[in-house]
């Protein structure tokens, strides 16, 4: 396996415990020995070994009836996904006749010297009986991949953080889990995240409210006159900066499904905090125009000073459709003059909205991107979610890892300047009618294919557990970094000769063999090293 200082190599150790009917892949433990196993490794210079139990979670809804053939399976059952950290000395119980696995991360120190390393993984019972031994050869190359060249943003849902931390928004416990979620997003390769300056009007039933999670304090000092407290927002941005985020995504200024109404915004009026805007206030209501005429200039000034306005992303409304053009256009007209010079992006599918000038920087669903690419429309971003379930990349439980990993290659090939995903931690049912236990309900109450709503799990003491799917998604972004690095050194053809030598890679045609991407990674690393030594 090829890597570099600061890189990571991951492997799984899979075991089948013996049973009366199953073959004895693992020897039966001696009488009186509890069948628990561990994976250890003798120390290797500049390599940190971390182990995780691959736990099982239930999934009922795996795919729509119209799914393609490239799904692992679609029947309800238990699925391996959460990566439960295994402290040194903690073991995993074996269940007779069942396959189980332990995930192992091999992290190379940032100051590691180039050269060959061999990590020996030892599988043993808790009494020290050795079951298996596996050697993992690693070649560390003296390269440093460039930072990710696109914006990779994800939506962090703060009501889920409040429910899982059992605390009020912005309390110490809430902020502890929020920072864990932010760090998890960075681990996934995200360099941007949705910032709850006001409660995002997303996946909220019409006429209902989500738990308020509004960073900006707003006080009405006189009728139609407002004062703003940005202290919590400034602190939030400072935490993001410490974690290495480069971009900040603001919530949508209007509701989903047509931009017909205003988001739920809470205002302190005579000492009482009340909801001032929401589903009951039209998008073009003069009172909202008046509020925004004061709020947006103040918000812009703070973002420009504390973050950099050129690295902030703004939205009108999520996923407008062509028939919603009149309402979407009217809503955009409310805020567009106030956002002059800012980056406005919106997830959408219908090219007609772009042709009408209503979306200037489209975030295009990956199954509709061909319409834009065929006309050489640039720049564009890509996204996928529940609806992108046929043939294209996604990260559902039932889509194989290759379908998750290929995204990096596709982002590079299409020249997309960003990627957006909605589900870092949507630990709710659809329309946010209630919170869920993500270890029991993985499909948003049966609304979305399992795995679509979230890619991380809440661990004990406000920590986060990653997932197999998350590790693969992170690898896709590292692939993209390597492609961008090689292109900057040797040109586009050098990358194409590795990533798409036959010129057959598209958004719906791509390798299904997960080993393909391991081989591709090795060749990219070798090519970068060769160019840099010339």
N, C-alpha and C positions, 0 to 999 in steps of 0.2 A: 504494500500500500504506500502511495506517495503522499507526502504532506510537507509542511514547512514550519518554521518556528512560530508558535502561536496557533497552529492548526489543530484539528481534532480528527481522530479516526474512531469510528464506532463499530462494534461487532455485537452479535447476539450469540449466546450459548444456549442451545435448545436441548432439552432432555425429555425422554419418555420414561416415566417411572414404571417399574415392573408390575405386572398383575398376573392373575391366573391365566387370562386369555391372551394377553399381549406378550410379544417377544421381549426378552430381557435386554433392552438397549442399555439400561442402567443396572448394574448388579444389585441384587437384593441386599439391604443393609444387614449387618450382623444382628443376631437376636438381641433384643433389648436396646438397640440403637434407634432413636427416633429419626425417621427419614426426612431430615432437613439437609439442604446442601448450601454451600457457599462457593463463590468464585473469588479467588485471590490471585495475587501476582507478586513474585519477588520484586523488590525495588529496582527500577531502571532509571538511570540518570536522566533528568529533565522530562520525565513522563509521569503524569498524575493519572491514576487509575480510579475510576468511579463506577460503582455497580448500582443497578436499578432492577427491582423485580418488575416484570411485565405483568401487571394485574389485568383481570378481566372485568368488563362492564357489560351490562345487558343492552341489547339493541333490538327494537321491534320493527321500526321502519327503516329499511336499508336503501330502498330505491323505488322510483316511480315505475309503473307498469311499462312505460315506454323506454326503459333503460336499454342501452346497447349490450352487446355480449361481453364486453370487457369489464365485468364485475367479478369480484372474488366469489361471492355468494349473496343471495338476497333473502334468505330465510332468517327468521328471528332466532336469537341465541346470544351466547356470550362472545365477546370480542376482546382480543388483546389490544390495549391502548395505553392506559396510564403507566407512567414510569415512576414507581415508588422508590425513593432513595433508600439504599441499603447501607447503613453505617457499618464500619469495620466490625466484623464479628457477628453481624445479624445474618440469619439464614432464611432460606425460602423452603417452605414445606412442599414435599412431593406428594402428588395425589395419584394413586395407582391407575395405570392405564391412560394417563393424560399427558399430552405434550405441554411443557412449560418452558419459559425462557428467562434468562437474565441478560439485560442489556448492559454493555460495558462501554464507557467512554474512555478513550486514551487521549489525554490532552497534552500536547507538546508545549513546553515552556517557551515563552517569547524569546528568551536568550539562548535557546538550545543551539548547539553546534550542528552543522550539516553532517550527514553520514547515516550509516545503517544502525538500526536498533531492533532488537527482538524482544517482544513482550511475551512472557509465558503465562498463560492463564491456566490455573489449576482448579479443577472442580473436585470438591471433597465433601464428605459427610461431616457432621459436626463432631464426630469422634476422631477426625483426622484421616479416615479412610479415603484414599484417593480414588476418584471415579474416572477422571479423564484429565488429560493435559494437552493444551493446544498452543502452538507457537504462532505468534502474529508478527511477521517481519514488516518493518516500517523503514522507508527511506525518507529521511528529512532533507529537503532541498533548500539551498540558501536563496530563497525568494521571499518577497513580501507582496502579496496581492494588493492591488489598489483598493481603496474604499469603494463600497457599492456606489455605482454611478447613477442609479435611478432613485426615485422616492418610493419606498416600500412602507405603506401605511396600513394600520389596522385599527379597528374600533374596539376600544376598551369600554365596557358597560359598567358604570359605577353603581347602579342600583344592585347589581349582582355582588359587587364588592361589599356593599353595606349589609346585604342579607347574609353572606357567607362569613363575614367578620363579626356578625351580630352586634353591630355598632352603628352610631349615627354617622352620616356622611361627614368626612373631614375630621373625625375624632382620631386620636392616636392609633387605635386598632384599625380603623378604616384606612388611614394613611399607610400603615405597615403593609396591609395586603395590597393596597394600590401600588406601592413601590415594588412589591414582589411581582405584580402583574406587569408593570412597566419593564422590569428587568427581564421577565419572561419574553416580552415582545422583542426586546433587544436580542435575546438568545435566539429568537426565530429569524433574525436578520432584518427586523424592521428598524428603520431610522426615523419613523414618524408615528404619531399616535393621535387618536381623537381626544381633544382637550375639552372637558365639560365647562367651558366658560358660562354657558347656560345649559339646561337639561336638554340633551339631544332629542329632537322630535322624531325618533326612529322606532319602528316596530311597536307602536303604541296604538291600541284600539281607538277607533274614531270616537271622540267624546270622552275618552278615559285619560288618565294621567299616569306617568311612571313616577317612581319615588324621586322627589326633587334632588338633584345633585348639581347645584349651580355654584360655580366658584365666585362669580362676581357679585358683590353686594350692591343692591340698588335701593336707593331711598328717594321717594318723591318729596321734594322740598316745597313745592307748590303745585297747583294744578298743571299737569303736563310738563313739569320741570323736574329733572332728575340729577342726583349726585351718585357717583360710582366709587366703590371700594374695590380696588384690584389687588389687594394684598395676597389673598389666597391664590389668585391666578399667577402672580409673580413667584410665589413660593413653589407652585406646581411646575412652572417653567424651569425654575432653578433645579428642581429634582430631575427633570427630564435632561437638562444640560449635563448634570453630573453623570447620568447614565449613558450619555453619548448620543442622544437623539439630535438630528440636524434640522428636522422640520416639525412644524406643529399644525395640526388640522383642527380648524374650528367647526362647531356644529352647524347644521343647516339652519338657514334663516326662516324656512317655511316648512310646513308639514309634508309628510310623504303622500304619495298617491294623488299628485296633482297640484301641490303647492297652494291649496285652497285656503289654508288657515295659518295662524301664527304659532310658534312654539310656546310651551308653557314657561313663562318668565315671571319670577316672583319679585315683588317690590315691597319694601317697608313703607307703610303709610301710617303715620301717626303712631309708630311703635308696634304696629301689627304687620307681620309679613303675610301678604296675600297674593294669590295668583292674579296677575294683571292681564296676561294674554294667554291664548290657548286655542283649542278647537272652536270656541264660541266667538272668536274674533277673526274676521276675514283678513286675508293676506294684504289687501289694499286698504284696510281701515285707516283713516287719517290719524287715529291715535297711535297706531304702530309706526306710521311714517314719522310722526313727531318724535316718538321715542328713539327710533333708529337714527334720526338726524342728530341726536345728542350722543347716543351710545357708540355708534360706529367710529366717529372721529376720536373719541376718548380711547376706545379699544385699540384703534390703529396706532395711536401715539404710544400706548404702553407696549404693544407688541413690537413696534419698531425700536423702542429703547431697550427692552428686556430680551428680545430674541432676534429681531431682524425681519422686517415686514416681507422681504423678498423670499423668506423661507417659511411663510405662513400660507395655508391653504384655506379657502373659503368655499362654501356651498350655497346653492339656492334651495334645491329640493331633491330628494333621492329618487332615482329611477323614474323619471317622467316618461310617458308614452306619447306617441304622435298626437293622439286625440286630446291630450292635455295641453297642447301647445298654447292656446289662448291664455289659460290660467297661469301656466308657467311663465309665459312672457310678461304678463302683468305683474307677477311677483318679482321677477328679475328687474323690471323697471323701477321697483321701489328701492332696491338697494344698489343697483349698478352704478349710479352717479357717486354714491358714497364709498364705493370700492374701487374707484379709478386707480389703475396701476397695480392692483392686487391680482393674485392668481386665484381664479374661480374655476373649480372642477365640479363635475357632477356625473355620477354613474348613470348610464343610459344605454339603450340598445338601438334605437331607431335613428337612422342617419338623417331622416327628415328634420329632426330638431337641430342638427348641425347645419343643414342646408338653409334653414330659416334664420341662422345666426343666434339661436337661443342658447346654444352650448358652444363656447369657444375653445375649451380644452376638454374634450370628451374622455370620460373614463368608460371604455366600451366593454360590454360583456364579451367574454372570450369566444362565445359562439356566434357573435355578430361582427366580430372585428374584421372578418374578410371583406365586408362591404367598404370599410374605411381603407383597408390596405390596398384593395383593388384600385382605388382612386388616389393612392399615394397621399392620403390626408395625414399630416403630421404637424405637431406632435399629437400622439394619443397615449392614453394609459389603458391598461387592461384590468379587468376584475372578473371573478367568478363567485357564484354563491349557489343557492339551492336550485335555481333554474338551469344552470349549466351542467346538466346531468347526462348528456348524450355525447359521446366521442371525445369531448374536450377534457383538458386537465381539471382535476378537482382533488379534494382531500377528504372525501367521505370515508367512513369505515370500510365500505365495500369496494372502493376503487383501489386498485393495486398500487404499490409504492411507485412504480414507474410513472404512473399517471399523475402523481404528486411531484415527483422529482423533475419531470420534463419541463416544468414551468420556467426554470432558469434559462434553458436553451431557447424556449419560445419567446421569452421576453427579449433576449439578445437578438434573435433572428428578425423579429418584427420591428426592432428599434423603439419599442415602447419606452416612454420616459418615466413610467410609474406603474405601480401595482397596488390595488386596494382590496382588502378583504374585511368583511363585516363582523367576523366571529372570532375574536380573541377569547371572550369569556361571556357569551350570551347565555347565562345560567337562568333562563326564563322559558316559559312557554311562548308560543307565537303570540304576537301582539302584547306581550308582557302582562298577561292577565294574572300570572302568579310566578313566584320563583320556583326553581326545581333543584333537586339534589342531583348534581351532574354525574354522580356515580351510579345513579339509578335511572335517570331519564336523559338519554343522550340525543334525543330527537325533538326537543322543544315541545314536548307533549304530543308527539306524533305528527308534527307539522312539517318537519324538514328531515331529509335523510340523515341518519345518525352520523355525527361528526361534523356536520355543517355548522351548528351553532357555536361551537367552541373547540379550541385546540389545546387548552390547558385546564388543569384541575386544581381546586383549592385544597392545599395540604394543611397539616396541623400547624397551629401557632402562626397563622397568617403567612404561611409559605405557599409556594406554588409547585405543583408537580407537572412536569412536561409529559408529552405523549410520543408514541412512536411516530405518529403523523407529523408532529411538530419537528422532530429531529430530521425527518425527510424534507420537510418544507425548508428548514434552515439550510440543508445541503444544497437545495436548488438555488438559493441565493448565493451561496459560496461558489457554485458552478458559474453563475453569472459574473461574479467578481473576477474569476479566473479568465473568462472569455473577454471581459472588458480589458483586463490587464494585457492579455496576449495581443488583442487588437491594437492597443496603444503602442505596443512594442514592434509588432510585425505586420500589422494590417489585417483587414477583414478576411482576405483569402486564407491566411494562416489559420484563423479560427474555423472557417468553413471546412477546411480540409480535415478537421477533427470532428466537428459537431455535425456537419451535414455534407459529407463528401459526395454523396450521390444526388444532392439537391432534391431530396424527397421529404424533408422535414417540414411539416405544416402544423397548424393548430389542431388538426384532426388526424394527422398521420405522423406517428412517432414510435420509437422503439418501445416494446412491451417488456423486454428483458431487463430486470433491475441491474443485472451485472453489466449491462451496456454502459450505465452511468459511472460505475466504478472504473471501467476501462477508459472511458472518456476523461474522467478526472485525472487519472494517471498520465494520460497523454498531454493534457493541458499543462499540468505541472512540469513535465519534462520539457515541453516546448518553451515555456517561459524561462526555465533554467538555462536552456540552450541559447536562447537569444541574449540573455543577460551576461553570458560568459563570452560572447563573441566580441 
